Amino acid sequence: MTPSESRAAFFRAFPAVASALVLGSIDQTITATALPAISAAFGEVERIAWVVVGYLLAGTIAAAVFGRLGDALGRKRMLLVAFGIQAAGSVAAALAPGFEALLLARLAQGFGGGGLLTLAMAVVGESVTARERGRYQAWLVACFMGASAFGPLAGGWLTALFGWRSVFLAGLPLAATGAWLTLRLPHRPPAATRFRFDALGALLFTAFVLALLGLLDRIQRMSWEALPWAAGFGAFALLACAALLRVERRVPDPLLPVPVLSEASVWRANALSACVAGAIVSLISFLPFYLIAVRGVPVATAGLMLLPMSLGGGLGALVSGSFTARTGRTMLLPVIGLVFATAMLCVLAGFAGRMPLWLLPWMLGLVTLGFGTTFPSVQTTVQVAAGAGMLGVATASVQFMRNLGSSTGAALLGAVLFGTLALMDAGLAQRFAEIMRGGRDALATLPPGELARLAEGFRALFIGAAVLAGVATVLACRVPLRRV
């Protein structure tokens, strides 16, 4: 396929693919600036990150399922299914009467959103050549990051004007438009003529992810009472993982082909992607609390201040994708970008509390600029290393690891934040929770010097994100496949 043919094929599919990406990504971040209002409505603070984490964990399961079913049954058909599930979850979230019902709705919404993101990337992978994928995947990353940028801004605006429930209804018109555009896609026959869905593998995979969710939830509670539950969930997760690996080596059509996913270029690229996603989602989840509680920023303005983060990520992806298309080098810019992002996070850990408020968003934008260089490179590396016959599975593995990294990173760094506050003062974490339940008016009840102590907790959050970025840097240096 010539470059001009690749370009024509890409832009034929782009409207439907972009709709799927925008909808799947905006629902990950539109709740960020609504989290304080949701926590106030339901009296939840310690578990509020699960509004984001639940969506991502469901997307983690969906990545593997939709990637495999897209290969077997056709991506056009499965895109329509994903749009339907996502829309139903959105309506349920908007009508949720309690926090547990909201989490269940977010799981459904995330399952549909995870399918949208996975199938969209796979459609591009089958449409263009390996070397050109970085260039066009950068377009998609720009859509993803642009939607992520718009999400917090729209979430803050909608929450301020119409209440937090409105943020879950905002994507319904886009879901309808995306489904209509998907119907107009050209029909492509499925890759597999004979296929038996790996139901046992899907069940074990779901059990593993849910047990991991329970483990992370108990760890985040930071109490001795939660320790036995955490141990139980951890043991169950290990058993489910061992059984899953045993089953996947034996079934003819595995949900997760072990030989492909264990190839060095595949697992290292996916692992670095998980670290990057964990750092980004943790920052997006907790920075609104920092801006509102520590720096005194209004809710609507907090969303605007996160805008440079998404713009930086999109710019980094565009530069990295174009560089790969010109040179064929996949990991050179990610290594440089990750070193830069790690350094910026260390600066924020040391000086964020004394940094002028206008400068802070642009520093965060520089962090995601470095992170963004990894997005197209990881996707291209994994798809090439897995081969054309496993394109859907390879694409799903990237989305799976990003979602798993996002959910795990958000939970662990949330535990770091609340754990640091608890170590400084046994009641400090509880007082922070009460502040978030009471809104900005509760800030006046803080004893002198308490804001500075809260800032120390967020310093630990920046350090944790820097550690994740440093691990990603080491992995990027060790990916064997460095040129396509």
Beta strands, then each sheet from edge to edge (+ up, - down):
end
